[in-house]
């Protein structure tokens, strides 16, 4: 393996509370040294004017394999990941069949090794076949490499099953990632229930559908002591519920997507199905609450919830289109443009929510540039201006709500295990 020297970049590593201009020497796939140095290497990257961070982590993606290879595969998804600056992604188990056994989790790892791009960790299903009834083989899933459990795409409706899931996962010291949605309230809905849904005459998904289940799962986490992580939080009420629970010491973390942090249900007035996702885009008041939750630490991570769909699936009437948008290749520039440039978060805070925080939640040996750590590194140009073009994506799918948007910032190099996997 070639030695690599990254020279003169602004190194930001929240795991070490580090923000300084420094060099990084990489050897044998590890961080060999960090600081001012005169070392030589077989390959040198001049990072002057660029930000050098631990490899970015997206802890919520859908890679569709097995089952829907025409939408995305582990290979194409990992290509999209490194193009977006992500060295590590965690894929949800709502595949066909679901990732609910040791063998299915091992399949994800094997496909990721064949692709040889990003690190990919499977998230195992909470219940068998994601049917919401009997628990999946949690021990086997962990042996197969699963780092957490979720029935994402569906809520675990049965309260007793959710209780047992939290208790069993606690024994394995793994989080339960909850998709909080009471489908008795939201099942017929296609957008947020409110003024816009009324004007458009579209069936709505009320904020209460999320908040009811957030409340239930917080109560269960407090009762069992199990570790709860709430996926794609989207309402002001949910943020407040999590904030109050954390003040009581409930073991809970949560995440928000780039699209819920930057878009509102006003976008749906175009009837563009690339604005249809679950949870739906909410109101400006909800976006403001999410941003406040990011800033005060209530929301721990920013994720893409990358959900690919084929063109023919999305190119239909709004009510018939599937939920979901892609996002790994747009998350970083959207966050820099809409959150950093507008003063919502500092770049250091953004990097923390994309590195050390998800690594801590999932207990991953990632998200740091300490000497001896895996050399997973993202080199970011924070000032480059460009226009998002879905036709240039590495993903197989094109269902992006940000197509044509002019943005600032992107990954220039993505390094995984000491090897350059993407260079702009």
Secondary structure, DSSP 8 states (H G I E B T S, - for coil): ---EEEEEEEEEEGGGTEEEEEEEEEETTEEEEEES-----SEEEE-TTSEEEE-EEEEEEE--TTT-TTT--HHHHHHHHHHTTEEEEEE-S-SSS-S-SHHHHHHHHHHHHHHTSSEEEE-B-SBGGG-SSSB--HHHHHHTT--EEE-TTS----HHHHHHHHHHHHHTT-EEEE----HHHHTT-SEESSHHHHHHT--EE-HHHHHHHHHHHHHHHHHH---EEE-S---HHHHHHHHHHHHTT--EEEEEEHHHHH--GGGGGG--GGG--SS----HHHHHHHHHHHHTTSS-EEE--EE---HHHHSS-TTTS-S-B--TTTHHHHHIIIIITTTSS-HHHHHHHHTHHHHHHHT-S-S---TTSB--EEEEEEEEEEE--GGG-SSS----TTTT-EEEEEEEEEEETTEEEEE-
